[in-house]
Amino acid sequence: MKLDRAMVEHIAELAKLQLTEEEIDRYAEQLSDILAYAEKLQALDTDAIPPTASVLPLRNVLRPDEVMPSLPRDEALANAADTAEGQFRVDAILDSD
């Protein structure tokens, strides 16, 4: 698919981009090349290839949980803007209506 200047200008407008005349010409050619390559890929026979989200095997990289001493409460709350009864205090974000 060959993109013309009007199509590139329309795409730039949708993307809220201000392009120079030189950029419009350059992007028309580059985007046309990308679309031509995508058309080639569409022609490939992929019926024998199962759908997959990743070509890499799935594995979780987890470390075992270890009990460790936590940060003391006073130290955790030291830089808090507001505290109440040993907890962080924040403004409500949901209406009670």
C-alpha positions, 0 to 999 in steps of 0.5 A: 500500500502506497501512502500519499502526502494527504494520508501522511498529513491525516495521520500526523493530524490524528497523532497531533504531530506538526511535520515539515514538508520534508518530513511528510515526504520522508514518512510517506516513503518510510510508512509505505515501505513498512506497509509493503513489508506487512503485506509480504508477511500476510502472504506467509502460510502460518497454518501449521504454526500454533498461536503463542504469546511468547517463543520463550519457555515460561518460567518464574524467577522467584526466590524463596520467602525468608523471614527477616526483621522489618523496618521499625514503625517509627522509622517507616512513618518518619517521613510521612506527611500525616500519621494517626495511631501509628499508621499513615493518614491520607485524605479520602479519595472516595465520596461517602454518598 
